[in-house]
Amino acid sequence: MDLAFTKEEQAFREEVRQFFRDNVPPDTRRKLVEGRRLSKDEMVTWWRILNKKGWGVSHWPTQYGGTGWTSVQHYIFNEELQSYPAPQPLAFGVSMVGPVIYTFGNEEQKKKYLPRIANVDDWWCQGFSEPGSGSDLASLKTKAERKGDKWIINGQKTWTTLAQHADMIFCLCRTDASAKKQMGISFIVFSMKSKGVTVRPIQTIDGGHEVNEVFFDDVEVPIENLIGEENKGWDYAKFLLGNERTGIARVGVSKERLRRIKELAGKVESGGKPIIQDSAFRDKLAACEIELKALELTQLRVVADEGKHGKGKPNPASSVLKIKGSEIQQTTTELLMEVIGPFAAPYDVHGDDGSNEAMDWTAQIAPSYFNNRKVSIYGGSNEIQRNIIAKAVLGL
């Protein structure tokens, strides 16, 4: 198999790079390089720039605003976006609920929701995990009862990422308590401004507010907000999670972090010489780079095989990407911590006004390390991915 890029693909890569150079707001890029959080306005501003270019929902079918790019072009785009870096399109709308709606929704739902998702007129969040229902998601207890022309929803979701910004939620609800647990679930969307919806922040170990608890108390939702068929939500959830996992390796993110590690290791001294000159540190850095190159080649193989597993079905080998991708992301944050050593303050106590230039650039390294402990859990834990590999790839 030839994994070399064609001249046309190389030209496409340069077009993407130039667009990012010309259009990503400098302050947005600087914050991402330093590991700082962006505001909602900063993220939406960039996503609308991307959508105006026609690249906001690049992987959607062309009739809904997609680009018609090849699998290789999508790979190049995502790698360059992560490496530059620029904010990734809002996954909850673009990569999760959007494909569910255009695949399983009716025409009215497609016309209503898809253009608003593409332009981030609605910020979406994901109502899947619950206390006691994470890896075993089919055991969820949030209930939707049909009364007349409405669903009445009661229950609780947790780890709901960026729900504090959200206008809409796509939610798995139990609609048939008597059915086998995977068979009695429906996929329902509704406004986060609905009466009875309560969002409570969860402060994470890095000191940030990224995730939330969400409570539903007799929330009234129109019947027409059911996506697809009643009690078929588990099938739609599997389809959605398959889309989520194919891009989870984040090769570009790790490439950018390795670049920063080398840059900082050339500045920071230990024992009177730059850390990059320490042979033990160089061995760790080289081992990580080798693993990342192997991951990149594996991802290219998966991209080359795309479409061989049926329409809408991800390659089960994408579980390998999830496992190794998350492990490498964690390793790169560990290497950053090693470079900075005692200067890796756990919280941003130095401020962000540039008044202490010698320290400001270290402020987010420890929070990034803490936050990346989660990447081997979300999107299906690495243990779950190993089970998928054993069954679907190795046939055990």
C-alpha positions as CSV (number, residue, x, y, z in Angstrom):
1,M,0.0,0.0,0.0
2,D,1.4,3.4,-1.0
3,L,0.9,5.9,1.8
4,A,2.6,8.8,0.0
5,F,0.5,11.9,-0.7
6,T,-0.2,12.9,-4.3
7,K,0.8,16.4,-5.6
8,E,-2.9,17.4,-5.5
9,E,-3.1,16.3,-1.8
10,Q,0.1,18.2,-1.0
11,A,-1.4,21.3,-2.7
12,F,-4.5,20.9,-0.7
13,R,-2.5,20.7,2.5
14,E,-0.8,24.0,1.6
15,E,-4.2,25.6,0.9
16,V,-5.5,24.6,4.3
17,R,-2.3,25.8,6.1
18,Q,-2.5,29.2,4.3
19,F,-6.2,29.6,5.3
20,F,-5.4,29.0,8.9
21,R,-2.5,31.4,8.8
22,D,-4.7,34.1,7.3
23,N,-7.9,33.6,9.3
24,V,-7.3,32.1,12.8
25,P,-7.4,35.1,15.2
26,P,-3.9,35.5,16.7
27,D,-5.2,35.6,20.3
28,T,-7.1,32.4,19.7
29,R,-4.1,30.6,18.4
30,R,-1.9,31.9,21.3
31,K,-4.3,30.7,23.9
32,L,-4.5,27.2,22.3
33,V,-0.7,27.0,22.1
34,E,-0.4,27.8,25.8
35,G,-3.2,25.4,26.7
36,R,-5.6,28.1,27.9
37,R,-9.4,27.9,27.6
38,L,-11.2,29.9,25.0
39,S,-14.4,31.8,25.7
40,K,-17.6,30.8,24.0
41,D,-17.5,34.0,21.8
42,E,-13.9,33.2,20.6
43,M,-14.9,29.7,19.6
44,V,-18.1,30.7,17.8
45,T,-16.3,33.5,16.0
46,W,-13.8,31.0,14.5
47,W,-16.4,28.4,13.7
48,R,-18.4,30.9,11.7
49,I,-15.3,31.9,9.8
50,L,-14.8,28.2,9.0
51,N,-18.5,27.8,8.0
52,K,-18.3,30.9,5.7
53,K,-15.4,29.3,3.9
54,G,-17.6,26.2,3.5
55,W,-15.4,24.0,5.7
56,G,-17.5,24.0,8.9
57,V,-19.2,20.7,8.3
58,S,-16.7,19.3,5.8
59,H,-17.6,15.6,6.3
60,W,-21.4,16.0,5.9
61,P,-23.0,15.0,2.6
62,T,-22.8,17.8,0.0
63,Q,-26.6,18.4,0.0
64,Y,-26.3,19.5,3.6
65,G,-23.3,21.7,3.3
66,G,-20.4,19.2,3.1
67,T,-17.3,19.6,0.9
68,G,-17.3,16.3,-0.9
69,W,-13.6,15.8,0.2
70,T,-11.9,12.5,0.0
71,S,-11.0,10.6,3.2
72,V,-7.4,11.7,2.7
73,Q,-8.4,15.4,2.4
74,H,-10.4,15.1,5.6
75,Y,-7.4,13.6,7.3
76,I,-5.1,16.4,6.1
77,F,-7.6,19.0,7.2
78,N,-7.9,17.7,10.7
79,E,-4.2,17.2,11.1
80,E,-3.4,20.7,10.0
81,L,-6.2,22.2,12.1
82,Q,-4.9,20.4,15.2
83,S,-1.2,21.2,14.4
84,Y,-1.7,24.9,13.8
85,P,-3.6,24.9,16.2
86,A,-7.1,26.1,15.6
87,P,-10.4,25.3,17.5
88,Q,-11.9,22.0,16.3
89,P,-15.5,22.4,15.1
90,L,-18.0,21.8,17.9
91,A,-18.1,18.0,17.9
92,F,-21.5,17.7,19.7
93,G,-23.2,19.4,16.8
94,V,-21.0,18.8,13.8
95,S,-19.7,15.2,14.4
96,M,-22.4,13.8,16.7
97,V,-26.0,15.0,16.5
98,G,-25.7,16.4,12.9
99,P,-24.9,13.0,11.3
100,V,-27.7,11.4,13.4
101,I,-30.2,13.9,12.1
102,Y,-29.3,13.8,8.4
103,T,-29.1,9.9,8.6
104,F,-32.2,9.1,10.7
105,G,-34.2,12.3,11.0
106,N,-37.1,13.4,8.8
107,E,-37.0,16.2,6.3
108,E,-38.5,18.8,8.6
109,Q,-35.9,18.0,11.3
110,K,-33.1,18.3,8.7
111,K,-34.3,21.7,7.5
112,K,-34.8,22.9,11.0
113,Y,-31.6,21.8,12.7
114,L,-28.8,21.3,10.2
115,P,-28.2,24.9,9.0
116,R,-28.2,26.1,12.6
117,I,-25.7,23.4,13.6
118,A,-23.4,24.4,10.7
119,N,-23.4,28.1,11.7
120,V,-23.4,27.4,15.5
121,D,-26.7,29.2,15.8
122,D,-27.4,26.5,18.4
123,W,-24.7,25.2,20.7
124,W,-25.4,21.5,21.4
125,C,-24.4,19.3,24.3
126,Q,-24.6,15.5,24.8
127,G,-27.0,13.9,27.3
128,F,-25.7,10.3,27.5
129,S,-23.7,9.5,30.7
130,E,-25.5,9.2,34.0
131,P,-24.4,8.5,37.6
132,G,-23.9,4.7,37.4
133,S,-24.3,4.6,33.6
134,G,-21.1,5.5,31.9
135,S,-19.3,2.6,30.3
136,D,-22.6,0.6,30.7
137,L,-24.6,3.3,29.0
138,A,-27.5,0.9,28.2
139,S,-28.4,0.9,32.0
140,L,-29.4,4.6,31.8
141,K,-32.5,5.6,33.9
142,T,-33.6,9.0,32.5
143,K,-37.2,8.5,31.5
144,A,-39.4,10.0,28.8
145,E,-43.1,9.3,29.2
146,R,-45.5,10.2,26.4
147,K,-48.5,12.2,27.5
148,G,-50.7,13.5,24.6
149,D,-48.5,15.5,22.2
150,K,-45.5,15.8,24.6
151,W,-42.7,13.8,26.2
152,I,-42.3,14.3,29.9
153,I,-38.7,13.8,30.8
154,N,-37.3,13.1,34.3
155,G,-33.8,12.1,35.3
156,Q,-30.1,13.2,35.5
157,K,-27.1,13.3,33.2
158,T,-23.5,13.9,34.2
159,W,-20.1,14.8,32.8
160,T,-22.1,17.0,30.3
161,T,-19.4,18.9,28.5
162,L,-19.9,22.6,28.1
163,A,-23.6,22.4,29.0
164,Q,-23.2,25.8,30.5
165,H,-23.0,27.2,27.0
166,A,-25.6,25.0,25.4
167,D,-28.9,25.9,23.7
168,M,-29.9,22.4,22.8
169,I,-29.2,18.8,24.0
170,F,-29.5,15.4,22.4
171,C,-30.6,13.0,25.0
172,L,-30.9,9.2,25.4
173,C,-34.1,8.5,27.4
174,R,-35.8,5.3,28.4
175,T,-39.2,5.1,26.7
176,D,-40.0,1.4,27.4
177,A,-39.1,0.2,30.8
178,S,-40.3,-3.4,30.0
179,A,-38.0,-3.9,27.1
180,K,-34.5,-5.3,27.1
181,K,-32.3,-2.4,28.2
182,Q,-30.8,-1.7,24.8
183,M,-34.2,-1.9,23.1
184,G,-36.2,0.6,25.2
185,I,-34.2,3.7,24.6
186,S,-35.1,6.7,22.4
187,F,-33.1,9.6,21.0
188,I,-34.8,13.0,21.8
189,V,-33.6,16.6,21.3
190,F,-34.8,19.6,23.1
191,S,-33.9,23.1,24.3
192,M,-31.7,23.6,27.4
193,K,-33.9,26.6,28.1
194,S,-36.9,24.4,28.8
195,K,-38.6,24.7,32.1
196,G,-37.3,22.0,34.5
197,V,-33.8,21.8,33.1
198,T,-31.1,22.6,35.7
199,V,-27.3,22.8,35.0
200,R,-24.9,22.5,37.9
201,P,-21.1,22.9,37.3
202,I,-18.5,20.2,38.2
203,Q,-15.1,21.7,38.9
204,T,-12.4,19.4,37.4
205,I,-9.0,18.6,38.9
206,D,-7.4,21.2,36.7
207,G,-9.5,23.9,38.4
208,G,-11.7,24.4,35.3
209,H,-15.4,24.3,34.6
210,E,-15.7,22.1,31.6
211,V,-18.3,19.5,32.6
212,N,-21.7,19.6,34.4
213,E,-24.5,17.8,36.0
214,V,-27.9,18.3,34.2
215,F,-31.2,17.6,35.9
216,F,-34.6,17.1,34.2
217,D,-37.7,17.6,36.3
218,D,-41.0,17.1,34.4
219,V,-39.4,18.7,31.3
220,E,-42.1,19.0,28.5
221,V,-40.8,18.2,25.0
222,P,-42.8,18.2,21.8
223,I,-43.4,14.7,20.3
224,E,-41.9,15.8,17.0
225,N,-38.5,16.1,18.8
226,L,-38.0,12.4,18.7
227,I,-35.3,11.6,16.1
228,G,-35.9,8.4,14.1
229,E,-38.1,5.7,15.6
230,E,-39.2,5.3,19.2
231,N,-37.0,2.7,21.1
232,K,-34.3,2.8,18.4
233,G,-32.1,5.2,20.2
234,W,-29.4,2.6,21.1
235,D,-28.8,2.0,17.4
236,Y,-28.4,5.8,16.8
237,A,-26.1,6.1,19.8
238,K,-23.8,3.4,18.5
239,F,-23.7,5.2,15.1
240,L,-22.9,8.4,16.9
241,L,-20.1,7.0,19.0
242,G,-18.6,5.3,16.0
243,N,-18.3,8.8,14.4
244,E,-16.8,10.2,17.6
245,R,-14.1,7.6,17.8
246,T,-12.7,7.8,14.3
247,G,-11.1,11.2,14.9
248,I,-10.1,10.6,18.5
249,A,-6.4,9.8,17.9
250,R,-5.6,13.6,17.6
251,V,-2.3,13.1,15.9
252,G,-2.0,16.8,15.1
253,V,-2.5,17.7,18.7
254,S,0.3,15.5,19.8
255,K,2.6,16.8,17.0
256,E,2.0,20.3,18.1
257,R,2.7,19.4,21.8
258,L,6.0,17.6,20.8
259,R,7.0,20.8,18.9
260,R,6.4,22.8,22.1
261,I,8.3,20.2,24.2
262,K,11.4,20.6,22.0
263,E,11.1,24.4,22.1
264,L,10.8,24.6,25.9
265,A,13.5,21.9,26.5
266,G,15.9,24.1,24.5
267,K,15.2,27.0,26.9
268,V,14.9,25.4,30.3
269,E,18.1,24.4,32.0
270,S,18.8,21.6,34.5
271,G,22.3,21.2,36.0
272,G,23.6,24.1,34.0
273,K,22.6,22.9,30.6
274,P,19.3,22.8,28.5
275,I,17.2,19.8,29.3
276,I,17.2,18.8,25.6
277,Q,20.8,17.8,26.1
278,D,20.0,15.3,28.8
279,S,20.3,11.8,27.2
280,A,17.6,10.2,29.4
281,F,15.1,12.9,28.4
282,R,16.0,12.6,24.8
283,D,15.4,8.8,25.0
284,K,11.9,9.5,26.3
285,L,11.2,12.1,23.7
286,A,12.4,9.8,20.8
287,A,10.3,6.9,22.1
288,C,7.2,9.2,22.1
289,E,8.0,10.4,18.6
290,I,8.4,6.8,17.3
291,E,5.0,5.9,18.8
292,L,3.4,8.9,17.3
293,K,4.8,8.1,13.8
294,A,3.5,4.5,14.1
295,L,0.1,5.9,15.2
296,E,0.1,8.3,12.2
297,L,0.8,5.5,9.8
298,T,-1.9,3.3,11.4
299,Q,-4.4,6.1,11.0
300,L,-3.5,6.5,7.4
301,R,-4.1,2.8,6.9
302,V,-7.5,3.2,8.5
303,V,-8.3,6.1,6.3
304,A,-7.2,4.1,3.2
305,D,-9.6,1.3,4.2
306,E,-12.5,3.6,4.9
307,G,-15.7,2.4,3.3
308,K,-14.8,-1.3,3.4
309,H,-16.9,-1.9,6.5
310,G,-20.3,-0.7,5.2
311,K,-21.9,2.7,4.9
312,G,-21.8,4.6,8.1
313,K,-19.8,1.9,9.9
314,P,-16.4,2.8,11.3
315,N,-13.4,0.5,10.9
316,P,-13.2,-1.5,14.2
317,A,-9.5,-0.9,14.0
318,S,-10.2,2.7,14.9
319,S,-10.2,1.4,18.5
320,V,-6.4,1.0,18.1
321,L,-6.3,4.7,17.3
322,K,-8.3,5.6,20.3
323,I,-6.1,3.6,22.7
324,K,-2.7,4.7,21.3
325,G,-3.8,8.3,20.6
326,S,-5.0,8.8,24.2
327,E,-1.8,7.2,25.6
328,I,0.4,9.4,23.5
329,Q,-1.5,12.5,24.5
330,Q,-1.0,11.7,28.1
331,T,2.7,11.0,27.5
332,T,3.2,14.4,25.9
333,T,1.7,16.2,28.8
334,E,4.0,14.2,31.2
335,L,7.0,15.2,29.1
336,L,5.9,18.9,29.3
337,M,5.7,18.5,33.1
338,E,9.2,17.0,33.2
339,V,10.6,19.9,31.2
340,I,9.1,22.6,33.5
341,G,9.6,20.7,36.8
342,P,8.8,22.8,39.9
343,F,7.6,25.7,37.7
344,A,4.6,23.7,36.5
345,A,2.1,25.5,38.8
346,P,-1.2,23.6,39.2
347,Y,-3.3,26.7,38.5
348,D,-2.8,29.9,36.6
349,V,-1.5,32.1,39.6
350,H,0.6,34.2,37.3
351,G,-2.2,36.0,35.5
352,D,-2.5,36.4,31.8
353,D,-1.4,40.0,31.4
354,G,2.1,39.4,30.3
355,S,3.5,41.0,33.4
356,N,5.6,38.0,34.3
357,E,6.8,36.7,30.9
358,A,9.2,34.3,32.4
359,M,6.4,32.4,34.2
360,D,3.2,33.0,32.2
361,W,4.0,30.4,29.6
362,T,4.3,27.6,32.2
363,A,1.0,28.3,33.8
364,Q,-1.2,25.9,32.0
365,I,1.1,22.9,31.8
366,A,0.0,21.2,35.0
367,P,-3.7,21.8,34.3
368,S,-3.2,20.3,30.9
369,Y,-1.5,17.3,32.5
370,F,-4.4,16.8,34.9
371,N,-7.1,17.3,32.3
372,N,-5.6,14.8,29.9
373,R,-6.0,12.0,32.5
374,K,-9.5,11.7,31.2
375,V,-8.7,11.0,27.5
376,S,-8.3,7.3,28.1
377,I,-11.8,7.2,29.5
378,Y,-14.1,9.3,27.4
379,G,-15.4,8.2,24.0
380,G,-15.3,4.6,25.3
381,S,-12.6,3.7,27.8
382,N,-9.4,2.0,26.6
383,E,-10.5,-1.1,28.4
384,I,-13.8,-1.1,26.3
385,Q,-11.7,-0.5,23.1
386,R,-9.6,-3.6,23.9
387,N,-12.7,-5.6,24.1
388,I,-13.8,-4.3,20.7
389,I,-10.5,-5.2,19.2
390,A,-10.6,-8.7,20.7
391,K,-14.1,-9.4,19.3
392,A,-14.2,-7.4,16.0
393,V,-10.6,-7.5,14.9
394,L,-9.1,-10.6,16.4
395,G,-12.3,-12.7,16.5
396,L,-11.7,-13.9,20.0
